[in-house]
């Protein structure tokens, strides 16, 4: 009589699978599956929002949103429907969080999936959302959190949200992969890898060349896995695109960058001399940062990686200042780069909405020049997409 093991082996042999291959399969599944051990928790909404909000301005919150996450895209109608679902006691998918041991967020929990829901809870609890377009509980339309009767405030903030926490410390590539799988059912190519397939050209080749510059990499270190994902190329494309077109940016980053890349590929094909001016501006920026910022783009001199949003703010802000004053000699940059204002502009979830992007670029530019940083006047913005962001 065959036992289960013999049946498994016989079945494998019948399909051309050796015993060694089956053993290797068992080993790999066991080892990799262990990397995704989950611990299920439940937090009252009040506690969950507090863990996200406390330390948000200084990027020291216990729960944080990493910079690879998508921007906040839910419209007020979508946010309202989510809040209504909670009042209806409908089942809500769990938020997926990951423990991290990265230098700037050691011991905190990174949101892998659920940023739209978490931000919606935060906005509602802080009266930045007025409920609208609701069909089931129509009486909720027009209410903010503070205008709810006290007993409904208490019931809402005490509702439990399920949290699935990855209890092991995955590296960023693994967390990105999990984000992609949860959101698309499979691992997607990174945006820069996609552009190499459909937007190849002279300007992209130029960016890839600059990405290997030793002086640049010295002041902007990245882990090997990020380098393999072409993060340097992504950063430099953002540098040039935001430098040239930051005031034309609306809200969606990837289409904005892809359009810029295609345009520059065409322009450079017609006039290759354009690359000389871009190269000079890049070199000037790198030299300035290396000379005037302790640790270059790093948050701390000993850090081994640079957050993308911090790089954007400093690199583009420096280049804008140098465009205005080519012979700029700044005062001590540590005075403002360690300030609460700069930390607020470059915190991990400082998404690329137009106002937030402009304010962080202008903060660096104006701080270097020695004038009061320019503030975005949202109320007078003419761009409809810009106006829609005033709620958030």
C-alpha positions in Angstrom: 0.0 0.0 0.0 1.4 3.4 -1.0 1.6 6.1 1.6 1.0 9.8 0.8 4.7 10.5 0.2 5.0 7.6 -2.3 1.9 8.7 -4.1 3.3 12.3 -4.4 6.6 11.0 -5.7 4.9 8.6 -8.2 2.7 11.4 -9.4 5.8 13.7 -9.8 7.7 11.0 -11.7 4.7 10.5 -14.1 5.0 14.1 -15.0 8.8 14.1 -15.5 9.5 15.7 -12.1 12.4 14.3 -10.1 12.5 13.8 -6.4 15.3 16.4 -6.2 13.1 18.9 -8.0 10.2 18.3 -5.6 12.5 18.7 -2.6 13.8 22.0 -4.1 10.2 23.1 -4.6 9.2 22.3 -1.0 12.3 24.2 0.2 11.7 27.3 -1.8 8.0 27.6 -1.0 8.6 27.1 2.7 11.4 29.7 2.8 9.7 32.4 0.7 6.3 31.9 2.3 7.9 32.5 5.7 8.8 36.0 4.4 5.1 36.8 4.2 3.9 35.8 7.7 1.0 38.0 8.7 -0.2 39.1 12.1 -3.8 40.1 12.1 -4.8 43.1 14.3 -7.8 45.3 14.8 -7.5 49.0 15.5 -10.4 51.4 16.3 -10.5 54.1 13.7 -9.5 56.7 16.3 -6.3 54.7 17.1 -5.4 54.0 13.5 -5.8 57.7 12.5 -3.7 58.7 15.5 -0.9 56.4 14.6 -0.9 57.9 11.1 -1.3 61.5 12.1 1.0 61.8 15.1 4.3 62.7 13.7 3.0 63.1 10.1 4.4 66.6 9.7 7.9 65.6 10.7 7.8 62.2 9.0 8.0 60.3 12.3 4.6 58.7 12.4 4.2 55.1 13.6 2.2 54.3 10.3 3.6 56.0 7.2 3.0 56.0 3.4 6.2 55.3 1.4 7.1 57.4 -1.6 6.6 54.6 -4.1 2.9 54.6 -3.4 0.4 56.2 -5.7 -0.9 59.7 -5.1 -4.2 60.3 -3.4 -6.7 59.9 -6.2 -10.1 59.3 -4.6 -12.6 62.0 -5.3 -14.9 63.3 -2.6 -17.7 61.0 -3.9 -15.4 57.9 -3.6 -14.3 59.0 -0.1 -17.9 59.5 0.9 -19.0 56.0 -0.2 -16.2 54.5 1.8 -17.3 56.4 5.0 -20.9 55.4 4.3 -19.8 51.7 4.0 -18.5 52.0 7.6 -21.8 53.4 8.8 -23.5 50.5 7.0 -21.3 48.0 8.8 -20.2 46.5 5.5 -17.0 44.4 5.5 -13.9 46.4 4.7 -10.8 44.8 3.2 -7.8 44.8 5.6 -5.0 47.3 5.3 -1.7 45.7 4.6 1.2 47.1 6.6 4.9 46.1 6.7 7.4 46.3 9.4 10.5 48.2 8.3 14.0 48.6 9.5 15.0 51.4 7.2 17.1 54.2 8.7 14.5 56.9 8.5 11.5 54.8 9.7 13.0 52.1 12.0 10.3 50.3 13.9 7.4 52.0 12.0 4.8 50.3 9.8 4.7 51.1 6.1 1.4 51.0 4.3 1.7 48.5 1.5 -2.0 48.5 0.5 -4.8 50.8 1.8 -3.5 54.3 1.4 -6.7 55.6 -0.1 -8.7 54.3 2.8 -6.3 55.4 5.4 -6.1 59.0 4.0 -9.9 59.1 3.7 -10.3 58.3 7.4 -7.7 60.9 8.3 -9.4 63.6 6.1 -12.8 62.8 7.5 -11.7 62.8 11.1 -10.0 66.1 10.6 -13.0 67.8 8.9 -11.3 67.9 5.5 -14.1 65.9 3.9 -17.8 66.8 3.5 -19.9 63.8 2.7 -21.7 64.0 -0.7 -23.5 62.0 -3.4 -24.6 59.2 -1.0 -27.6 57.1 -2.0 -28.1 54.7 0.9 -27.9 57.0 3.9 -28.8 60.2 2.2 -29.2 62.1 5.5 -25.4 61.9 5.8 -24.9 64.2 2.8 -23.5 67.6 3.8 -22.0 66.3 7.1 -18.5 66.7 8.3 -17.2 64.6 11.2 -17.5 67.5 13.7 -21.1 68.2 12.7 -22.2 64.6 13.4 -24.2 64.1 16.7 -21.8 63.2 19.5 -23.1 59.6 19.8 -22.4 59.0 16.1 -18.9 60.5 16.4 -18.2 58.0 19.2 -19.6 55.1 17.3 -17.7 55.9 14.2 -14.3 56.4 15.8 -14.7 53.2 17.8 -15.3 51.0 14.7 -12.6 48.5 14.2 -10.5 48.3 11.1 -8.6 45.1 10.4 -4.9 45.3 9.8 -2.7 42.7 8.3 0.9 43.3 9.4 3.9 41.6 7.8 5.8 40.7 10.9 9.2 40.3 9.2 11.3 43.1 7.8 11.0 42.9 4.0 13.3 45.0 1.9 11.8 47.7 -0.3 11.8 45.6 -3.5 9.7 42.9 -1.7 7.3 45.5 -0.4 6.9 47.0 -3.8 6.3 43.6 -5.3 3.6 42.9 -2.7 2.0 46.3 -3.5 1.9 45.4 -7.2 0.5 42.0 -6.6 -2.2 43.3 -4.3 -3.2 46.0 -6.8 -2.8 44.2 -10.1 -2.6 40.5 -9.6 1.0 40.3 -10.7 4.4 42.1 -10.7 4.4 45.1 -13.0 7.4 46.7 -14.7 8.6 49.8 -13.0 7.7 53.0 -14.9 11.3 53.6 -16.1 11.5 50.0 -17.4 8.2 50.6 -19.3 9.6 53.8 -20.8 12.7 52.0 -22.1 10.3 49.9 -24.1 8.1 52.5 -25.6 10.0 55.8 -25.3 13.5 55.0 -26.1 15.6 57.7 -27.7 18.5 60.1 -27.5 17.3 61.9 -24.4 16.7 58.6 -22.5 20.2 57.5 -23.5 21.5 60.7 -22.1 19.7 60.2 -18.8 21.1 56.7 -18.6 24.6 58.1 -19.1 24.2 60.7 -16.3 22.8 58.0 -14.0 26.2 56.4 -14.0 28.0 59.7 -13.0 30.2 58.9 -10.0 29.9 62.3 -8.4 26.1 62.1 -8.5 26.0 58.6 -7.1 28.4 59.6 -4.3 26.0 62.2 -2.9 22.8 60.3 -3.8 23.5 56.7 -2.6 20.9 54.0 -3.4 20.8 50.3 -2.5 21.7 47.8 -5.3 18.1 46.6 -5.7 16.9 50.1 -6.4 19.7 50.7 -8.8 18.7 47.5 -10.7 15.1 48.9 -10.8 16.6 52.0 -12.6 15.8 54.4 -9.7 18.7 56.7 -10.8 17.2 57.1 -14.2 13.7 57.7 -12.7 15.2 60.4 -10.4 17.0 62.2 -13.2 14.0 62.1 -15.5 12.0 63.8 -12.7 14.8 66.3 -12.2 14.7 67.5 -15.7 10.9 67.3 -16.2 10.1 69.2 -13.0 12.9 71.7 -13.6 11.5 72.5 -17.1 7.8 72.1 -16.6 6.9 72.1 -12.9 4.3 74.8 -13.4 2.6 72.8 -16.1 2.3 69.7 -13.9 -1.2 68.7 -12.8 -1.4 65.6 -10.7 -0.6 62.3 -12.5 3.2 61.8 -12.5 3.8 58.9 -14.9 1.9 60.4 -17.9 3.6 63.8 -17.2 7.1 62.2 -17.2 6.4 60.0 -20.3 5.2 63.0 -22.3 8.2 65.0 -21.3 10.6 62.2 -22.3 9.0 61.7 -25.7 9.1 65.5 -26.4 12.8 65.7 -25.4 13.7 62.6 -27.5 12.2 64.4 -30.5 13.9 67.7 -29.7 17.3 66.2 -29.2 17.0 64.2 -32.4 16.6 67.5 -34.2 19.3 69.4 -32.3 21.8 67.3 -30.4 23.5 70.4 -29.0 20.6 70.7 -26.5 22.2 68.0 -24.5 25.3 70.2 -23.8 23.1 72.7 -21.8 21.3 69.9 -19.9 24.6 68.3 -19.1 26.1 71.6 -17.8 23.0 72.2 -15.7 23.2 68.8 -14.2 26.9 69.1 -13.4 26.3 72.5 -11.9 23.6 71.2 -9.6 25.7 68.2 -8.5 28.7 70.3 -7.7 26.6 72.8 -5.8 24.9 70.1 -3.7 28.2 68.4 -3.0 29.7 71.7 -1.8 26.9 73.1 0.2 24.9 70.2 1.7 26.4 67.9 4.4 25.9 64.4 3.2 24.6 65.5 -0.2 21.0 64.5 -0.7 21.0 62.2 2.4 18.8 62.9 5.4 21.8 62.1 7.6 25.5 61.7 6.5 25.5 58.0 7.5 22.4 57.1 5.6 22.8 54.7 2.6 19.7 55.7 0.6 17.9 58.9 -0.5 14.1 59.3 -0.5 12.8 60.3 -4.0 10.8 63.3 -2.7 13.8 64.7 -0.9 16.0 64.4 -4.0 13.3 66.2 -6.1 13.1 69.1 -3.7 16.8 69.7 -3.3 17.9 68.9 -6.9 15.2 70.9 -8.7 15.2 73.7 -6.0 19.0 74.1 -6.4 18.8 74.2 -10.2 16.0 76.8 -10.1 18.0 79.0 -7.7 21.1 78.7 -10.0 19.0 79.6 -13.0 18.0 82.8 -11.2 21.5 83.4 -9.7 24.2 81.5 -11.5 27.0 82.7 -9.0 24.9 82.0 -5.9 26.8 81.6 -2.7 24.3 80.4 -0.1 24.4 80.8 3.7 24.5 77.8 5.9 21.9 75.4 4.4 21.6 73.4 7.6 19.6 76.2 9.1 16.6 75.5 6.9 17.1 71.9 5.7 16.7 70.7 9.3 13.6 72.9 9.9 10.1 71.6 10.5 9.0 73.3 7.3 11.4 71.4 5.1 10.6 68.1 6.8 6.9 68.8 6.2 7.5 69.4 2.5 9.5 66.2 2.1 7.8 63.8 4.4 7.2 60.3 3.0 3.6 60.9 1.9 4.3 64.4 0.4 2.5 63.4 -2.7 2.9 65.0 -6.1 -0.1 67.2 -6.1 0.7 70.4 -7.9 0.6 72.7 -4.9 2.7 70.4 -2.8 5.2 69.9 -5.6 5.6 73.6 -6.2 5.9 74.5 -2.5 8.7 72.1 -1.9 10.6 73.2 -5.0 10.1 76.9 -4.2 11.0 76.4 -0.6 14.5 75.1 -1.5 14.9 77.7 -4.2 13.9 80.7 -2.1 15.7 79.5 1.0 19.0 79.3 -1.0 18.4 82.8 -2.5 17.6 84.1 1.0 14.0 85.3 0.6 10.7 84.2 2.2 9.6 81.0 0.5 6.7 81.5 -2.0 3.4 80.0 -1.0 1.0 78.5 -3.5 -2.3 80.5 -3.7 -4.7 77.6 -4.1 -7.9 79.7 -3.9 -6.9 81.6 -7.0 -5.7 78.6 -9.0 -7.3 78.4 -12.5 -6.5 74.7 -13.1 -9.6 72.6 -12.4 -7.4 69.7 -11.2 -5.5 72.0 -8.9 -8.8 73.3 -7.5 -10.0 69.8 -6.7 -7.0 69.3 -4.5 -8.0 72.1 -2.1 -10.1 69.6 -0.2 -7.1 67.6 0.7 
